[in-house]
């Protein structure tokens, strides 16, 4: 056969794939920065567990034609899941766009062999992702369910984004906020690969400061997360898969933003901002969106993604809701695992619906003066 599948299970083997993984990444149009070697290998160094790595590769002679970056987990059911975990907004496989059904067949066969008694659980697949080709080819039991919601804007200039606001008054407010940022003298500096380490450590410091006393994501404050960012982002900046921007006021770095870039999207991943910006009435969200739009307005990216999360403030810009997919693949003998996950998904969805209903009922009761024990 022209194509052959192989399995890599060692950290050293993963590290040695960097160059050819990068070449394959460039040949997969649907890939996001969360499938780059720099991001995934760094994530494994921070979060991986010995003996769990499962990289399913497909080669056409010596050329790497496809790759599925996975790991084995035991809970809630034995599964192969994408590397990247909860700190990655998209999961997927890599498939050379020029390869036909034979490469897909080989990758599906390699996945089936690697899974053995486990379920294959592709989480957070963006619509149009390469994993959809595997799902379409899969001959065993399979299910597709909704995963997280991501909100997306067109990759256009800030002026064009402003016209999306629903009223002329809202548009005027944003333009006034942009003038305020200019009047304050805030300067933008694009960080070089050599400056990434220092800039990201400052980002984490500012992120911690801005969320002090509020509900910060605990993982963002852990050393393993900081180490992952510092290790992964410098090579991503070098290859054009990320850009780090410092915002300076009177020579002080008062905000730092990390934006991830790929052919189909650009997304603001994480930022930190000093509280002094709020005190000076600088709108940080407008400042960051303006900076991100400058990176995408050349037409080289399909969408400006606000990444996961359906927060109300994002809806001011009238974004498009794009629902990630969860693609579940089983063999005949592992079909009961698929059914178990389906039940878990349904139960969690029902629990969220009940919680939202209870919160809505409580709010309506308080508004009408019906509070009490």
C-alpha positions in Angstrom: 0.0 0.0 0.0 1.1 3.6 -0.7 0.2 4.9 2.7 1.2 3.3 6.0 0.2 4.3 9.6 2.6 4.3 12.5 2.3 5.1 16.2 4.6 7.3 18.2 4.3 7.1 22.0 7.5 8.7 23.3 8.3 12.3 24.2 11.6 12.1 22.2 9.8 10.8 19.1 7.3 13.7 19.4 10.2 16.3 19.7 11.9 14.9 16.6 8.8 15.4 14.5 9.0 19.2 14.7 10.2 20.0 11.2 8.0 17.6 9.2 5.0 18.3 11.5 5.5 22.0 10.7 5.5 21.2 7.0 2.3 19.2 7.3 0.7 21.9 9.4 1.3 24.4 6.5 -0.4 22.0 4.0 -3.5 21.6 6.1 -5.7 24.6 5.5 -8.2 24.0 8.3 -5.4 23.8 11.0 -5.5 26.2 13.9 -2.5 27.3 15.9 -3.6 24.8 18.6 -2.5 22.0 16.1 1.0 23.5 15.7 3.9 21.4 16.9 5.2 24.2 19.1 1.9 24.5 21.0 1.2 20.7 21.3 4.7 19.6 22.2 5.0 22.3 24.8 1.5 21.4 26.2 2.7 17.8 26.5 5.8 18.9 28.5 3.6 20.8 31.0 0.5 18.5 31.1 1.3 15.1 29.6 1.5 11.9 31.7 4.1 9.2 31.0 2.7 6.3 28.9 -0.3 8.2 27.7 1.0 9.7 24.4 -0.6 8.4 21.2 0.5 10.1 18.0 -1.0 8.4 15.0 1.0 9.2 11.8 0.4 8.4 8.2 3.3 8.4 5.7 3.5 8.3 2.0 6.9 6.6 1.9 9.0 9.1 3.9 6.6 12.1 3.6 4.3 12.8 6.5 0.7 13.0 5.1 -1.5 13.0 8.2 -1.2 13.2 12.0 -3.6 12.8 14.9 -2.1 14.1 18.2 -3.9 12.2 20.9 -3.5 10.8 24.4 -5.1 8.0 26.3 -7.4 8.8 29.3 -9.3 6.5 31.5 -12.1 8.8 32.7 -15.1 9.1 32.3 -14.5 6.1 29.9 -11.3 4.8 28.3 -10.7 7.2 25.4 -8.2 8.7 23.0 -8.6 12.5 23.2 -6.8 15.4 21.5 -3.7 16.9 23.0 -4.1 20.5 24.2 -6.7 19.9 26.9 -8.9 22.6 28.3 -6.5 25.4 27.6 -6.8 24.8 23.8 -9.9 26.2 22.1 -9.8 23.9 19.1 -8.9 20.2 18.7 -8.3 18.5 15.3 -6.1 16.2 13.2 -3.8 17.3 10.4 -4.4 16.1 6.9 -2.5 17.3 3.8 -5.1 19.1 1.7 -3.7 17.5 -1.5 -4.2 13.9 -0.2 -7.2 11.9 -1.3 -9.3 9.2 0.3 -6.4 6.8 0.6 -4.7 8.9 3.2 -8.0 9.3 5.1 -8.4 5.5 5.0 -4.9 5.0 6.4 -5.4 7.5 9.2 -8.8 6.0 10.1 -7.2 2.5 10.2 -4.3 3.8 12.3 -6.8 5.4 14.7 -8.8 2.2 15.0 -5.7 0.1 15.7 -4.4 2.7 18.3 -7.8 2.9 20.1 -8.1 -0.9 20.7 -10.6 -1.0 23.6 -10.9 2.8 23.9 -13.3 5.3 22.4 -12.0 8.0 20.0 -13.3 11.4 21.3 -12.4 14.4 19.2 -13.4 17.5 21.3 -13.8 21.1 20.1 -13.5 20.5 16.3 -14.2 23.7 14.4 -16.7 23.2 11.6 -14.7 22.4 8.5 -11.9 20.8 10.5 -9.9 17.9 9.1 -11.4 15.5 11.6 -14.6 15.7 9.7 -13.0 13.8 6.9 -12.2 11.0 9.3 -15.8 11.1 10.7 -17.2 10.9 7.2 -15.1 7.8 6.4 -15.5 5.9 9.7 -17.2 2.6 9.2 -18.0 1.8 12.9 -20.5 3.4 15.3 -20.1 7.2 15.4 -21.9 10.2 16.8 -21.7 14.0 16.4 -22.8 16.3 19.2 -22.4 20.0 19.8 -19.5 21.2 21.9 -18.5 24.8 22.9 -19.8 28.0 21.2 -17.2 30.3 19.6 -18.1 33.8 18.5 -16.6 35.1 15.3 -16.3 38.4 13.5 -15.2 39.0 9.9 -11.5 39.7 9.5 -11.9 43.4 8.5 -10.7 46.8 9.7 -11.8 48.4 12.9 -13.8 51.0 10.9 -15.8 48.2 9.3 -16.3 46.4 12.6 -17.8 49.6 14.1 -20.4 49.7 11.3 -21.7 46.3 12.7 -22.8 48.0 15.9 -26.6 48.3 16.0 -27.0 52.0 16.4 -25.3 55.2 15.3 -25.0 56.2 19.0 -23.1 53.0 19.7 -20.8 53.6 16.8 -20.1 57.1 18.0 -19.3 55.8 21.5 -16.7 53.4 20.1 -15.1 56.1 18.0 -14.9 58.3 21.0 -13.2 55.5 22.9 -10.6 55.1 20.2 -9.9 58.9 20.3 -9.5 58.6 24.0 -6.8 55.9 23.6 -5.0 58.1 21.2 -5.2 61.1 23.5 -3.8 59.1 26.4 -0.7 58.3 24.2 -0.9 54.6 24.4 1.7 53.1 22.1 1.7 49.6 20.6 4.9 47.5 20.3 5.1 44.2 18.5 7.3 41.9 20.5 10.2 40.1 18.7 10.8 36.4 19.4 13.8 37.3 21.6 11.5 39.5 23.8 8.7 36.9 24.1 9.8 35.4 27.4 9.9 38.8 29.2 6.6 40.0 27.6 4.7 36.8 28.5 5.8 36.9 32.1 4.6 40.5 32.2 1.3 39.4 30.6 0.8 36.8 33.4 1.6 39.5 36.1 -0.9 41.9 34.6 -3.5 39.2 34.1 -3.2 38.2 37.8 -3.5 41.9 38.8 -6.5 42.7 36.7 -8.4 39.7 38.1 -7.4 40.2 41.7 -10.3 39.6 44.0 -12.5 38.3 41.1 -13.1 34.9 39.4 -9.8 34.3 37.5 -9.3 31.0 35.8 -7.1 29.2 38.3 -5.0 27.4 35.6 -3.8 30.7 34.3 -2.0 31.4 37.5 -0.2 28.1 37.7 3.5 27.8 36.9 2.9 24.9 34.4 0.7 27.2 32.3 3.2 30.1 32.4 6.0 27.7 31.4 3.8 26.3 28.5 3.2 29.8 27.1 6.8 30.9 27.4 8.0 27.7 25.8 5.5 27.6 22.9 4.9 31.2 21.9 8.5 32.2 20.9 8.7 29.7 18.0 5.1 30.5 17.1 5.9 34.2 16.8 9.0 33.2 14.7 6.8 31.1 12.3 4.0 33.7 12.1 1.5 31.6 14.1 1.3 34.1 17.0 1.9 37.8 17.7 2.5 39.4 21.1 1.7 43.1 21.5 2.7 45.3 24.3 0.8 48.5 25.1 2.9 51.2 26.6 2.0 54.3 28.5 4.7 56.7 29.6 7.3 54.0 28.9 5.5 51.5 31.2 4.0 48.3 29.8 0.4 48.6 31.0 -1.1 45.7 28.9 0.1 42.7 26.9 -1.9 40.7 24.4 -1.3 37.3 22.9 -3.1 36.7 19.5 -2.9 33.4 17.7 -2.9 33.3 13.9 -3.7 30.8 11.2 -5.0 30.9 7.6 -8.6 30.6 8.6 -8.7 32.7 11.7 -7.0 35.0 14.2 -8.0 34.9 17.8 -7.1 36.9 20.9 -6.0 34.1 23.3 -5.0 35.9 26.5 -4.2 39.4 27.8 -3.3 41.2 30.9 -4.1 44.9 31.6 -3.1 47.1 34.5 -6.1 48.6 36.5 -4.7 52.1 35.8 -6.2 51.8 32.4 -9.7 51.6 33.8 -8.9 54.5 36.2 -8.0 56.5 33.1 -11.2 55.4 31.4 -9.4 53.5 28.7 -11.6 50.8 27.2 -9.4 47.8 27.2 -11.8 45.6 25.1 -11.9 48.3 22.3 -8.1 48.7 22.5 -7.5 44.9 22.1 -10.0 44.5 19.3 -8.5 47.5 17.4 -5.0 45.9 17.7 -6.3 42.5 16.6 -8.2 43.9 13.6 -4.9 45.5 12.4 -3.5 42.0 12.2 -6.3 40.6 10.1 -7.5 43.4 7.8 -5.1 42.4 5.0 -7.4 39.5 4.1 -5.0 36.8 5.1 -7.4 35.4 7.7 -10.9 34.2 7.3 -12.3 35.2 10.7 -11.5 37.2 13.8 -12.4 34.7 16.5 -13.4 35.7 20.0 -12.7 32.0 20.8 -14.8 30.0 23.3 -17.3 31.7 25.5 -20.7 33.2 24.9 -20.3 36.2 27.2 -22.9 39.0 26.7 -20.3 41.7 26.1 -19.1 40.0 23.0 -22.6 40.2 21.4 -22.3 44.0 21.2 -20.4 43.5 17.9 -23.1 41.1 16.5 -20.7 38.2 16.0 -21.6 34.9 14.3 -22.0 32.0 16.7 -20.0 29.0 15.5 -20.6 25.8 17.4 -17.6 23.4 17.8 -18.3 19.7 17.3 -17.6 16.7 19.3 -16.9 13.7 17.1 -17.2 10.3 18.8 -15.8 7.2 17.0 -16.1 3.7 18.2 -15.3 0.2 17.0 -18.1 -2.5 17.2 -16.9 -3.8 20.5 -16.5 -0.3 22.1 -20.0 0.9 21.0 -21.2 0.7 24.7 -18.6 3.4 25.6 -20.1 5.7 22.9 -23.6 5.2 24.4 -22.2 6.0 27.9 -20.7 9.3 26.7 -23.9 10.2 24.9 -25.8 9.7 28.2 -23.3 11.8 30.0 -23.6 14.6 27.4 -27.4 14.6 27.6 -27.3 14.6 31.4 -24.9 17.6 31.5 -26.9 19.5 29.0 -30.1 18.9 31.0 -28.4 20.0 34.2 -27.3 23.3 32.6 -30.8 23.9 31.3 -32.2 23.4 34.8 -29.6 25.6 36.4 -30.3 28.4 33.9 -34.1 28.0 34.5 -33.5 28.2 38.3 -31.3 31.3 37.9 -33.9 33.0 35.7 -36.7 32.1 38.1 -34.7 33.5 41.1 -33.9 36.8 39.3 -37.6 37.3 38.3 -38.7 36.6 41.9 -36.2 39.1 43.3 -37.2 41.8 40.7 -40.9 41.4 41.8 -40.0 41.7 45.5 -40.5 38.0 46.3 -37.1 37.4 47.9 -36.8 35.7 51.1 -35.7 32.5 52.8 
